[in-house]
Amino acid sequence: MSRRKAFTYLLGVSFIAGIARETLRKKNQKSTSVEDSLITGFVGTWSFADSLSSQNKTLIIDDQSRLFINKKPVKGSVAHLDKQKLVFIDHYGYELVFRLVNNETLTLFDSADDKKYTLTLLSNNPPSFL
């Protein structure tokens, strides 16, 4: 193969790789922005009564889909997210299923305890410890 053909071939491959990389980058940005808009209904500091310990607890959901119970992080990840439902799988493999009732109320089904909780919004603002 001549130098000119090799250069042309290399230039073409580089061009195609650049287009592919840019397409993937835009797709990732789009899915991230969609996820960001879906999580907003769940973001906030929520209060709920824990019948097992007879105490009120706080649950925080931040805009990065992280969960905190009484300021302690819950290890895990989001398995499903849409406008009405957020499913979080904890590091033990149990599901925490949040359903949006209205702007100030969520329900939580904890598969580990097989219990359903009602959460009330305390604040939309992120707490200072985050």
C-alpha positions in Angstrom: 0.0 0.0 0.0 1.3 3.4 -0.9 1.9 6.1 1.7 -0.9 8.2 0.2 -3.4 5.4 0.4 -2.3 4.5 4.0 -2.7 8.2 5.0 -6.1 8.4 3.4 -7.2 5.2 5.1 -5.9 6.4 8.5 -7.7 9.7 8.1 -11.0 8.0 7.2 -10.8 5.7 10.2 -10.0 8.6 12.5 -12.9 10.6 11.2 -15.3 7.7 11.7 -14.0 7.1 15.2 -14.5 10.8 16.0 -18.1 10.7 14.8 -18.8 7.5 16.8 -17.3 9.0 19.9 -19.3 12.3 19.6 -22.5 10.3 19.0 -22.0 8.2 22.1 -21.1 11.3 24.2 -24.3 13.1 23.1 -26.4 9.9 23.8 -24.9 9.7 27.4 -25.6 13.4 28.0 -29.2 13.0 26.9 -29.8 10.0 29.1 -28.2 11.8 32.1 -30.4 14.9 31.6 -33.5 12.7 31.3 -32.5 10.9 34.5 -31.8 14.2 36.2 -35.3 15.5 35.4 -36.9 12.2 36.6 -35.2 12.2 40.0 -36.3 15.8 40.9 -39.7 14.6 42.2 -37.9 12.3 44.7 -35.2 14.7 45.8 -35.5 16.0 49.3 -35.4 15.3 53.0 -38.3 13.0 54.0 -39.6 11.9 57.3 -41.2 8.6 58.2 -42.2 6.7 61.3 -40.4 3.4 61.8 -42.7 1.0 63.6 -39.9 -1.4 64.3 -38.0 1.1 66.5 -40.9 3.4 67.3 -38.9 6.4 66.1 -39.2 9.0 63.4 -36.4 8.7 60.8 -35.3 11.0 58.0 -34.5 9.7 54.5 -32.6 11.9 52.1 -32.6 11.4 48.4 -30.2 13.7 46.6 -30.0 14.7 42.9 -27.3 12.1 42.3 -29.7 9.3 43.3 -27.9 8.7 46.6 -29.9 7.7 49.7 -29.2 8.5 53.3 -31.1 7.3 56.4 -30.5 9.4 59.5 -27.5 11.0 57.6 -25.9 7.6 57.0 -25.4 6.6 53.4 -27.3 3.6 52.0 -25.0 1.6 49.7 -26.7 0.5 46.5 -27.9 1.8 43.1 -31.0 2.8 41.2 -32.4 -0.1 39.2 -35.4 1.8 37.8 -36.5 5.4 37.6 -39.5 7.0 36.0 -41.8 9.9 36.9 -43.8 7.9 39.5 -41.4 5.2 40.7 -37.9 4.9 41.9 -36.4 1.4 42.6 -33.2 1.4 44.7 -31.4 -1.9 45.2 -29.3 -1.9 48.4 -26.0 -3.7 48.8 -27.8 -6.7 50.2 -29.9 -7.0 47.1 -33.2 -5.8 48.7 -35.4 -3.4 46.9 -36.6 -0.1 48.2 -39.5 1.0 46.0 -40.5 4.6 46.2 -43.7 5.8 44.6 -44.6 9.5 44.2 -48.1 10.1 45.7 -47.9 13.9 45.3 -45.2 16.7 45.7 -45.1 16.2 49.4 -45.7 12.5 49.9 -43.9 9.3 48.9 -44.7 5.7 49.8 -41.8 3.3 50.4 -42.0 -0.4 50.2 -39.0 -2.1 51.9 -38.7 -5.7 50.6 -36.2 -6.6 53.4 -38.9 -6.0 56.0 -41.9 -6.5 53.7 -43.3 -3.2 55.0 -44.8 -0.1 53.5 -44.0 3.4 54.8 -45.5 6.8 54.1 -42.8 9.5 53.8 -43.6 13.2 54.2 -41.4 15.9 52.7 -39.5 18.1 55.2 -37.4 20.0 52.7 -36.4 20.2 49.0 -33.0 21.8 49.9 -30.0 19.6 50.2 -28.7 19.3 53.8 -25.4 20.9 54.8 -23.6 17.6 55.4 -23.7 16.5 51.7 
